[in-house]
Amino acid sequence: MSYLRLVFATIFAIACLVISPVNSQDAQAETLSFSHAQLKGRDFSERVLTGSGFANANMEGANFENADLRGTVFSASVLRKANLKGADFSGGLLDQADFAKADLSNAVLVETILLRSTFDFVNIDGADFTDAIMDGVQRKWLCTKAKGINSKTGVDTRESLECP
């Protein structure tokens, strides 16, 4: 992906996050702002938090298992050792996030922006990264550990990352 295309895709995605309303079918969704919050170890499992903001938040060890996080913003946040199993981040902004030792197994990251995020010792078994925007170095690194098929989307992790 060329640099200009990447910049335009990022700007478009951010604009969509800002102007797109939460779907009316998400009547039980909580749209909350946790920006700059200290949320270490908090339990957000199974919650519907579409369109919420977690920018610059510290969520080390937090539990987001099976949470609906479509369209959320996790920009420049700490998610070390977080449980993100089965979470749906589709269309989200997760740039510059720290996912060290996080569990992203079976997570859905379709069309997310992951630029400059770090994935040291992360578990991505069965994660779906289809059309995610990320740095080439990140993609290469994730391909070294990619395996499994996402149980929700049926997509192979290696295929979603376009691994060789």
Phi, psi and omega per residue, in radians:
M1 nan 2.244 -3.116
S2 -1.222 2.759 -3.116
Y3 -1.050 -0.790 -3.135
L4 -1.097 -0.735 3.116
R5 -1.085 -0.707 3.116
L6 -1.110 -0.752 3.124
V7 -1.103 -0.806 -3.138
F8 -1.127 -0.690 3.121
A9 -1.119 -0.688 3.115
T10 -1.139 -0.813 3.130
I11 -1.083 -0.757 3.128
F12 -1.084 -0.783 -3.129
A13 -1.093 -0.729 3.119
I14 -1.130 -0.741 3.115
A15 -1.076 -0.700 3.118
C16 -1.126 -0.679 3.118
L17 -1.119 -0.665 -3.083
V18 -1.284 -0.692 -3.023
I19 -1.766 -0.183 -3.083
S20 -1.498 2.212 3.114
P21 -1.335 2.790 3.061
V22 -1.213 2.423 -3.131
N23 -0.975 2.476 3.133
S24 -1.126 -0.418 3.112
Q25 -1.234 -0.234 3.137
D26 -1.624 0.841 -3.061
A27 -1.011 -0.495 -3.107
Q28 -1.625 0.131 -3.112
A29 -1.262 2.468 3.048
E30 -1.835 2.060 3.076
T31 -1.788 1.821 -3.017
L32 -2.184 2.796 3.071
S33 -2.041 2.105 3.101
F34 -2.076 0.414 -3.098
S35 -1.046 2.385 3.139
H36 1.121 0.306 -3.091
A37 -1.533 2.697 3.005
Q38 -1.704 1.839 -3.031
L39 -2.153 0.560 -3.134
K40 -0.983 2.247 3.045
G41 1.232 0.099 -3.117
R42 -1.199 2.625 -3.127
D43 -1.825 1.945 3.075
F44 -2.021 0.289 -3.060
S45 -1.064 2.484 3.095
E46 1.137 0.048 -3.095
R47 -1.411 2.613 3.036
V48 -1.750 1.859 -3.062
L49 -2.177 0.627 -3.090
T50 -0.991 2.356 3.092
G51 1.298 0.155 -3.126
S52 -1.364 2.890 -3.131
G53 -2.073 2.242 3.100
F54 -2.236 0.530 -3.072
A55 -1.130 2.400 3.109
N56 0.978 0.511 -3.130
A57 -1.704 2.640 3.061
N58 -1.787 1.883 -3.105
M59 -2.089 0.609 3.138
E60 -1.008 2.222 3.114
G61 1.256 0.184 3.128
A62 -1.265 2.762 -3.121
N63 -1.970 1.956 3.089
F64 -2.046 0.436 -3.065
E65 -0.995 2.229 3.117
N66 0.997 0.423 3.095
A67 -1.377 2.596 3.065
D68 -1.662 1.791 -3.049
L69 -2.047 0.487 -3.127
R70 -1.038 2.292 3.087
G71 1.283 0.245 3.141
T72 -1.423 2.810 3.123
V73 -2.005 2.058 3.095
F74 -2.074 0.495 -3.054
S75 -1.021 2.263 3.092
A76 0.976 0.656 -3.129
S77 -1.841 2.778 3.099
V78 -1.779 2.079 3.120
L79 -2.177 0.551 3.128
R80 -1.051 2.395 3.087
K81 0.987 0.360 3.135
A82 -1.383 2.577 3.058
N83 -1.625 1.849 -3.108
L84 -2.031 0.373 -3.112
K85 -0.988 2.205 3.037
G86 1.194 0.111 3.134
A87 -1.229 2.533 3.115
D88 -1.857 1.856 -3.133
F89 -1.759 0.232 -3.030
S90 -0.835 2.315 3.092
G91 1.219 0.260 -3.091
G92 -1.579 2.944 3.099
L93 -1.979 1.836 -3.088
L94 -2.127 0.661 -3.095
D95 -1.317 2.581 3.115
Q96 0.974 0.461 3.123
A97 -1.541 2.602 3.134
D98 -1.808 1.853 -3.123
F99 -1.794 0.377 -3.094
A100 -0.955 2.237 3.103
K101 1.040 0.351 3.095
A102 -1.437 2.751 3.094
D103 -1.860 1.787 3.112
L104 -1.812 0.375 -3.112
S105 -1.089 2.349 3.120
N106 1.092 0.257 3.098
A107 -1.318 2.696 3.102
V108 -1.935 1.996 -3.122
L109 -2.098 0.667 -3.106
V110 -1.174 2.237 3.112
E111 0.995 0.571 3.069
T112 -1.603 2.767 3.054
I113 -1.824 2.058 -3.066
L114 -2.103 0.366 -3.078
L115 -0.981 2.375 3.077
R116 1.033 0.349 3.040
S117 -1.469 2.750 3.137
T118 -2.021 2.490 -3.034
F119 -2.267 0.751 -3.120
D120 -1.176 2.185 3.075
F121 1.001 0.570 -3.119
V122 -1.508 2.624 3.052
N123 -1.770 2.024 3.133
I124 -2.055 0.362 -3.121
D125 -0.981 2.099 3.090
G126 1.357 0.116 3.120
A127 -1.283 2.577 3.134
D128 -1.953 1.963 -3.128
F129 -1.867 0.423 -3.082
T130 -0.939 2.211 3.105
D131 1.007 0.378 3.048
A132 -1.277 2.533 3.122
I133 -1.755 2.063 -3.117
M134 -2.611 2.858 3.096
D135 -1.185 2.607 3.129
G136 -1.036 -0.637 3.126
V137 -1.129 -0.700 3.100
Q138 -1.085 -0.842 -3.117
R139 -1.019 -0.790 3.122
K140 -1.032 -0.806 -3.125
W141 -1.082 -0.812 -3.126
L142 -1.137 -0.564 3.101
C143 -1.107 -0.475 3.140
T144 -1.213 -0.351 -3.115
K145 -2.073 0.015 -3.049
A146 -1.257 2.279 3.032
K147 -2.854 2.819 3.068
G148 1.643 2.994 -3.130
I149 -2.204 2.350 -3.126
N150 -1.223 2.226 -3.073
S151 -1.257 -0.358 3.141
K152 -1.547 -0.738 -3.056
T153 -1.757 -0.317 -3.111
G154 1.302 0.232 -3.083
V155 -1.654 2.385 3.086
D156 -1.272 2.312 -3.104
T157 -1.004 -0.791 -3.139
R158 -1.078 -0.720 3.119
E159 -1.149 -0.702 -3.116
S160 -1.144 -0.472 3.097
L161 -1.579 -0.049 -3.097
E162 0.990 0.759 3.136
C163 -1.236 2.591 3.116
P164 -1.187 nan nan
